[in-house]
Amino acid sequence: MTLPETNPTHVEDLDANTEQKQRLAWWQEARFGMFFHFGVYTATEQDCWHIFNARQSPEEYFGEFEHKLTAEHFDARELVKLAVRAGCRYIVFPARHHEGYCLWNTDTTELHSVRGTPKRDFVAEVTEAAHEAGMKVGLYFSLLDWRFQAYWDGPTKDPVAWRSFTDYVHAQVEELVTRYGKLDIFWYDGGWPHEWEIKANEDVAKAWRSKELNAMIRRHQPHILINNRSFLPEDFGTPEKQLIAEGRAWELCNTLAYYWGHSPFDNNHKTPQGILADLAECVCQGGNMLINVGPKPDGTIDPWQRHVMEQVGEWLGKYGECIYGGEAVTPGCLAPWVITRRGDDIYVILSRYPGDSLTIGKHNLPFAIPGEAELLGHGITLTVEESARNYRFNGLPDTPPDPLGNVIKFKAQPLKTERSTCAIGGSDVNAGA
Ligand code: GLC
């Protein structure tokens, strides 16, 4: 066998890939994280783009809303506890959103929560609570800041103003990665160009000096994971609200209703079943899910959000082995089930309950199946009938034993790793079994 030719660059690439794989290991095992959206926009009840949509000046906007962000019941330990109860294995807390209000004690601007109404350093409180609980913690940070004319003008119109704006952004990031102990994730947002003359991704990354910025982050936090929103690919992709699997590590950031921030007008509340189905779908396609919670201006969590997340966590407490560390078996299917695996353990997650038996086309299960399977968590043994094209799992109760979702588990024998194709509808029952 001839080995591929190597040169120093190639070896460096290989090392970088191995390092990245190692960095990502805990995160890919974790699969499920909790996102928070909280800022002055919380008090607008109109979500995080309010200052932009209402076309208010920063003076008007912060004058009207900042004092309403009382955060009097904000309890970082409670947020972390909620994440634990929800079965989330990491959290991502916002340090600064596009509006520019900083949730930490920054030296870069006077517009921050320690000087303002709350008189609290939320980043300190949340990172400390996470560290105390052994919860992995990341920070969300928007590169843009709508208060700066330089952002609207972009890098070419007034390069001096742009430089000073990006120096401001870099200084903020440096504070965040040096003042709060170990950070596990740096979650950028808001790097998109306004009506600038440049549009190509690499030019946008150059404008923010993202390479320099990310190298600085890694100098201080060598193990940190960085998302792709500084316009460099970095460690993971971030499809938003819509599950679009990527050919590498990725995480769907998803809402509990429609908005990111708290709002009484947002009544599209998702159900625990829906959230769990989304999570299973992500895992079955090799991704993570970051589910968002939006605390109220007083810092408490809407009871409905708490309730949904607690139910999700209860389910994960019983059946989480199909999610944590779960990997893809077959690519996304428009079938009433999804399949994940952990080593030789295969899980068929039934988002729509099939009744007393389930038939799955063999092309979705690229390995041999023993004659028996188990209905996870219910002590029920199922028999598996094999025909030319299908496997049929018999012995399921007529009605779903768990209203939030049920899981069939069995051991693959022997496990082949290659992916198979997935037909719409999932089984081949009409194809002459
Ligand atoms: C979008 C929105 C932003 C939100 C983010 C979460 O980029 O602009 O407001 O925080 O998505 O992914």
Boltz pocket constraint, residues with backbone or C-beta under 6 A from the ligand:
constraints:
  - pocket:
      binder: B
      contacts: [[A, 48], [A, 49], [A, 189], [A, 190], [A, 240], [A, 253], [A, 260]]
      max_distance: 6.0
